[in-house]
C-alpha cells in the first residue's frame, strides 16, 4: 500500500480515529517518531498511533527545545510522518506559538497537515523542556483561554492540555489547573514531570473522570515505568517522545567515530539497515509495481497514427 492510491487512505478523519482509540480498553501507546522512516518502522512493529515531539524535531534540526521552530516547520514533519505511516499522530504544540488567535491558527494548520491530536502547555516563552528547572507558567485563566480557543478551532482534532505546574505549584496546583483546562474544552490532560509513582497515582485519584497522558521520557524526573504499569495506575495514554531520536543519534555518532578512526565503514556494517531492509520499510516495491501497473494500463499503442485510423 502507498499513500498515492486514494482508495487505500483512511475513510475517517485522523481525529476521529484517535478518539476511537482513546475510548478503547487498554492504554494507547505512542512512541515518538522524529521522521517518516521512524514512523514506518514503528508501524511495522505494531503501533497504531504515533507522537511527534518538539524536542525531537528541534534536535533533528540542530536546535535546542526552546520554542524556536515555527508552525510551518512543524507542519513539514507532520506531513511526512502521516504520509509515510497513515497513523493517527499526536503533535507537540508547545505553548501554541502565541496567544489565542495564534493557537487557533496552529490548530488549523496542524489539522490540515494531517495531525490527529495536539497538546499545548502552560509555560511562557521561551519555554523549556518539561524536565528542566525554573519553568515559568502563564496564569491558569490565560491557559484556559488557549484551550478554549483550540477547541473552537478544531474540526475533529483531539486537544490535550499539558500542565507543568507540579514542580512549582505542587500537586494541588497542578490538579486545579488540570481541572480548569478540562472544563475549558480539553479532551485529556498531560501532567508533565511527575517525579514518583505515587504522584501519578494521586493525579488519577483526584481526576478520576479525566483521560490522562503519561510521559515516559528518558533521563528526566519521571521514574521508568512500563505501559502496563501506567495503565494499572489509571492512565489512558503514554508517550516515549525522544527515544527514537536518542537511539538514532547514538548510532550515528558511533558511525562518524568509526569513519574518523578507520577511514571506512566496514566495522559498522552489521549495525546498518541493509539496502533490502530499507526498501522493504519504504514499500519500494509497492511504488515500483504501482508505477509499472499504471504505465501498462494507460500507455497508448505505440505507432498508432491518424493515417492508420483512416
PAZA-226632 format. One line per field, with one value per residue (C-alpha): residue number from 0; residue in one letter; y, z, x. Coordinates in steps of 0.02 Angstrom, whole numbers. Each point is the difference from the previous one (the first is absolute). Layout:
i = (NUM	...)
aa = (A	...)
c2 = (Y	...)
c3 = (Z	...)
c1 = (X	...)
END
This chain:
i = (0	1	2	3	4	5	6	7	8	9	10	11	12	13	14	15	16	17	18	19	20	21	22	23	24	25	26	27	28	29	30	31	32	33	34	35	36	37	38	39	40	41	42	43	44	45	46	47	48	49	50	51	52	53	54	55	56	57	58	59	60	61	62	63	64	65	66	67	68	69	70	71	72	73	74	75	76	77	78	79	80	81	82	83	84	85	86	87	88	89	90	91	92	93	94	95	96	97	98	99	100	101	102	103	104	105	106	107	108	109	110	111	112	113	114	115	116	117	118	119	120	121	122	123	124	125	126	127	128	129	130	131	132	133	134	135	136	137	138	139	140	141	142	143	144	145	146	147	148	149	150	151	152	153	154	155	156	157	158	159	160	161	162	163	164	165	166	167	168	169	170	171	172	173	174	175	176	177	178	179	180	181	182	183	184	185	186	187	188	189	190	191	192	193	194	195	196	197	198	199	200	201	202	203	204	205	206	207	208	209	210	211	212	213	214	215	216	217	218	219	220	221	222	223	224	225	226	227	228	229	230	231	232	233	234	235	236	237	238	239	240	241	242	243	244	245	246	247	248	249	250	251	252	253	254	255	256	257	258	259	260	261	262	263	264	265	266	267	268	269	270	271	272	273	274	275	276	277	278	279	280	281	282	283	284	285	286	287	288	289	290	291	292	293	294	295	296	297	298	299	300	301	302	303	304	305	306	307	308	309)
aa = (X	X	X	X	X	X	X	X	X	X	X	X	X	X	X	X	X	X	X	X	X	X	X	X	X	X	X	X	X	X	X	X	X	X	X	X	X	X	X	X	X	X	X	X	X	X	X	X	X	X	X	X	X	X	X	X	X	X	X	X	X	X	X	X	X	X	X	X	X	X	X	X	X	X	X	X	X	X	X	X	X	X	X	X	X	X	X	X	X	X	X	X	X	X	X	X	X	X	X	X	X	X	X	X	X	X	X	X	X	X	X	X	X	X	X	X	X	X	X	X	X	X	X	X	X	X	X	X	X	X	X	X	X	X	X	X	X	X	X	X	X	X	X	X	X	X	X	X	X	X	X	X	X	X	X	X	X	X	X	X	X	X	X	X	X	X	X	X	X	X	X	X	X	X	X	X	X	X	X	X	X	X	X	X	X	X	X	X	X	X	X	X	X	X	X	X	X	X	X	X	X	X	X	X	X	X	X	X	X	X	X	X	X	X	X	X	X	X	X	X	X	X	X	X	X	X	X	X	X	X	X	X	X	X	X	X	X	X	X	X	X	X	X	X	X	X	X	X	X	X	X	X	X	X	X	X	X	X	X	X	X	X	X	X	X	X	X	X	X	X	X	X	X	X	X	X	X	X	X	X	X	X	X	X	X	X	X	X	X	X	X	X	X	X	X	X	X	X	X	X	X	X	X	X	X	X	X	X	X	X)
c2 = (0	177	170	35	-109	94	-152	-66	154	0	45	87	149	-22	86	-119	-150	67	29	-179	-64	102	-78	-179	-103	0	134	86	-18	134	-9	156	3	141	-28	-105	-146	-14	6	-146	-102	32	-51	-160	-44	9	176	79	183	109	152	146	86	181	-48	-135	119	137	-119	-79	178	33	118	-2	-24	182	36	57	-93	62	-70	-28	-97	-113	-27	-66	-136	-37	-24	-119	-108	-11	-28	-138	-94	48	-13	125	121	99	157	106	176	80	158	21	121	153	54	-58	42	-77	-157	-10	23	-140	-118	35	-20	-162	-77	47	-79	-164	2	-94	85	140	46	175	47	136	68	172	28	-41	-168	-134	-189	-58	-92	153	122	181	-14	153	-26	106	29	-141	115	45	-183	-43	132	-83	-169	72	83	-165	-92	132	-11	-189	-107	-174	25	-57	140	-50	129	-21	75	25	62	-150	61	178	-6	-177	-135	107	138	-120	-90	164	59	-167	8	177	-47	-151	105	127	-132	-114	-182	-63	63	-23	24	29	-45	-99	-70	-155	-143	67	169	-87	-100	152	98	-138	-9	186	4	-169	62	78	-96	20	-13	-58	52	-136	101	-61	95	107	9	-135	-177	-133	-84	-115	28	-134	83	168	-88	-79	174	58	90	-1	41	-7	76	-34	169	5	-183	-31	154	-43	-174	62	140	-118	-120	143	69	-172	-7	165	-53	-160	89	127	-138	-132	95	-107	-79	-185	-19	69	-108	-120	146	76	-20	-93	62	-138	45	184	-40	-110	135	132	-114	28	-148	57	167	-87	-118	146	95	-151	-40	177	8	-169	49	177	6	12	-116	56	37	41	150	89	-78	-175	44	59)
c3 = (0	-39	44	-187	-21	63	38	118	111	160	-27	169	65	103	148	0	-11	146	103	-34	60	160	32	-13	150	35	-8	-166	-31	-107	-34	-64	-186	-52	-188	-130	8	189	-24	-121	116	146	-107	-55	183	34	69	-48	43	9	91	-73	131	-10	81	-131	-143	60	42	-174	-68	112	115	186	60	41	-108	-148	-143	-93	-40	-183	50	112	-141	-108	130	21	-186	-23	150	-42	-185	36	132	-15	190	117	64	163	-23	127	-20	131	67	-155	-85	79	71	-40	-186	-23	87	-116	-152	63	22	-174	-77	93	-37	-184	-5	63	190	106	166	76	174	61	162	131	-7	-59	-143	-11	60	70	0	127	101	25	145	12	-118	-7	-15	-68	110	7	-78	-148	-34	13	-133	-114	27	-39	-157	-57	26	-101	-144	-22	-108	69	77	180	116	145	131	81	169	64	168	108	24	51	69	67	-34	63	-124	-144	34	14	-166	-81	55	-66	-168	-16	35	-130	-137	8	-43	112	119	-7	173	-37	104	139	103	85	-28	145	-88	-156	105	97	-160	-57	170	-3	-182	-24	-142	-104	-130	46	-103	75	-67	11	-52	40	106	80	167	-33	63	-134	-14	-133	-98	103	162	-59	-51	172	75	-105	-147	-170	-106	9	-111	-21	-79	-46	12	-188	-24	148	-68	-179	57	106	-146	-120	116	8	-190	-15	134	-96	-166	82	87	-138	-160	-45	55	-4	190	1	-136	119	91	-160	-78	-162	-169	-5	174	-50	-158	96	129	-134	-97	-149	-96	26	-79	-140	-34	3	-127	-115	16	-41	-151	-64	21	-68	-130	-178	-141	-71	-185	-16	-115	-79	-167	78	58	-174)
c1 = (0	60	-72	-17	-156	-152	-108	134	-9	-104	-183	-16	97	157	-83	-148	115	102	-157	-56	169	-15	-171	64	50	185	132	40	187	81	187	84	36	117	-17	-90	122	-21	-189	5	110	-118	-149	88	22	-186	-28	-166	37	154	68	99	107	53	166	29	-44	115	142	-11	21	150	-97	-43	-179	-36	-152	106	-83	-153	-171	49	156	-103	-126	143	33	-185	-28	146	-44	-186	34	126	-97	-184	-10	-86	132	4	105	91	-70	114	-86	-110	121	-77	-167	-176	-7	173	-60	-150	113	113	-148	-64	174	39	-170	11	174	-74	25	-126	35	103	54	36	86	-17	178	50	122	141	-63	115	2	-127	133	112	-9	-57	-148	-113	-188	-141	-151	-127	-130	112	34	-184	-35	128	-82	-172	70	79	-165	-92	125	3	-113	35	172	27	59	113	50	170	39	177	-61	47	179	-43	-178	-2	-127	-144	39	25	-164	-95	71	-38	-183	-16	76	-112	-154	62	-10	152	-34	141	134	188	78	184	153	-83	142	-70	-120	-102	-21	-64	-122	-60	-32	-117	-85	-39	-57	-86	-110	140	103	185	159	166	169	132	152	175	127	-135	-90	-129	38	15	-169	-70	-159	-86	52	-68	-161	-16	21	-148	80	-84	153	189	136	185	39	184	52	13	108	113	34	27	115	106	21	38	134	81	1	92	124	34	27	116	99	9	-30	-150	-164	44	-7	-178	-78	-86	-81	-69	-171	33	-57	-132	-63	-10	-97	-123	-28	-29	-120	116	-68	-180	42	94	-146	-122	103	15	-184	-55	114	-57	-183	2	138	-76	55	166	0	-186	-27	-147	49	-17	-174	-47)
END
